[in-house]
Amino acid sequence: MPSFSKQVAKYQYEVRAINGENAAFLYLFDADNKLLCMAAFVERTGALPGPREHINGAVILSFYRSDLEATIDMLRNEKPVIFNWSAENRVAQITTGPEPVGEEEGRNIASLFAELKKTAKKRPAKKAAKKPAPKKKSRK
């Protein structure tokens, strides 16, 4: 299979129990719904197998389970996400495209504070509750 670089258009996430081990899988697809990569996230120690090609043309990757959260976050929150495969070097990469520093992050935080400020202005000021006057003791 030749080397390629494709934008990830869709992904599928799956959790399985296999031979007494729980594993999570991510399937990455291009815009034509072609499977680019199957990434397995496993709970084990020691070296993992390197990237390899499946007979259907997809690349199979192995990761530690601790890498799953960051990978899912990238797929959910970044755009574009690109899958690169170098058949000659047997190197695979899931990466984002170039993004200006603070492009979304700063805007979202500023927007959040702006919304909080607007909400605070719309709320009527709380009036202090009046405490009942102390009862006077009668003298007999």
C-alpha positions in Angstrom: 0.0 0.0 0.0 1.3 3.4 -0.8 1.8 6.3 1.6 -1.1 8.7 2.0 -2.4 11.7 3.9 -6.2 12.0 4.3 -8.5 14.3 6.2 -10.5 12.3 8.8 -14.2 13.0 8.1 -15.9 10.5 10.5 -14.9 8.3 13.3 -16.5 5.4 15.1 -15.8 4.5 18.8 -16.2 1.1 20.2 -15.4 -0.7 23.5 -15.0 -4.5 23.5 -14.1 -7.3 25.9 -11.6 -9.6 24.1 -10.0 -12.7 25.7 -10.4 -11.3 29.2 -9.1 -7.8 28.2 -11.1 -4.7 27.7 -10.1 -2.6 24.7 -11.4 0.5 23.0 -11.3 1.0 19.2 -11.4 4.0 17.0 -12.1 3.6 13.3 -11.2 6.6 11.2 -12.9 7.2 7.9 -12.3 9.7 5.0 -15.0 11.7 3.2 -15.8 8.7 0.9 -16.4 6.6 4.0 -13.3 4.6 3.3 -11.7 3.1 6.4 -8.3 4.7 6.9 -7.3 3.4 10.3 -8.3 1.1 13.1 -6.7 2.2 16.4 -6.8 -0.2 19.3 -6.4 1.2 22.8 -5.4 -1.5 25.3 -4.6 -1.8 29.0 -1.3 -3.6 29.0 2.3 -2.8 29.8 5.3 -3.3 27.6 5.9 -2.6 24.0 3.0 -2.5 21.6 3.1 -3.7 18.0 4.1 -1.1 15.4 1.7 0.2 12.7 0.8 -2.4 10.1 -1.3 -2.6 7.0 -4.5 -4.7 6.8 -5.4 -6.6 3.7 -8.3 -4.1 3.1 -5.8 -1.2 2.9 -6.5 0.2 6.4 -3.7 0.9 8.8 -3.8 -0.9 12.2 -2.4 1.0 15.2 -2.0 0.1 18.8 -2.0 2.6 21.7 -2.1 2.4 25.4 -5.5 3.0 27.0 -4.2 6.2 28.7 -3.9 7.8 25.2 -7.6 7.3 24.4 -8.9 10.5 26.1 -6.6 12.8 24.3 -7.3 11.2 20.9 -11.1 11.4 21.4 -10.7 15.0 22.4 -8.7 15.8 19.2 -11.4 14.1 17.1 -14.2 16.0 18.8 -12.7 19.4 19.1 -10.1 20.0 16.4 -10.6 20.6 12.7 -9.1 19.4 10.4 -7.8 16.1 11.8 -5.5 14.3 9.3 -4.3 10.7 9.2 -0.8 10.3 7.7 0.7 6.9 6.7 4.2 6.3 5.5 4.3 2.7 4.1 8.1 2.9 3.5 8.9 4.0 7.1 6.0 2.2 8.8 5.0 5.4 10.5 1.4 6.5 11.2 0.2 9.8 12.6 -3.1 11.3 13.7 -2.6 15.0 13.7 -4.4 18.4 13.5 -3.8 20.7 10.6 -2.1 24.0 11.3 -4.1 26.2 13.6 -3.3 29.8 14.7 -2.5 30.0 18.4 -5.6 31.0 20.5 -7.9 30.9 17.4 -10.8 29.2 19.2 -9.7 28.9 22.8 -9.4 32.6 23.5 -12.5 33.5 21.6 -14.6 30.9 23.6 -13.3 32.1 26.9 -13.9 35.7 26.1 -17.4 34.8 24.9 -18.1 33.0 28.1 -17.1 36.0 30.2 -19.1 38.3 28.0 -22.2 36.2 28.5 -21.7 36.0 32.2 -21.4 39.8 32.4 -24.6 40.2 30.4 -26.5 37.8 32.6 -25.2 39.6 35.7 -26.5 42.9 34.4 -30.0 41.6 33.6 -30.5 40.2 37.1 -32.3 42.6 39.5 -30.2 43.4 42.5 -31.1 41.4 45.6 -32.8 43.4 48.3 -31.7 42.8 51.8 -34.4 41.0 53.7 -35.8 43.1 56.6 -35.3 41.5 59.9 -38.2 41.7 62.3 -37.9 44.3 65.0 -37.0 42.8 68.4 -39.9 42.4 70.7 -40.0 44.8 73.6 -40.2 43.3 77.0 -43.1 44.5 79.0 -42.7 45.5 82.6 -45.2 44.5 85.0 
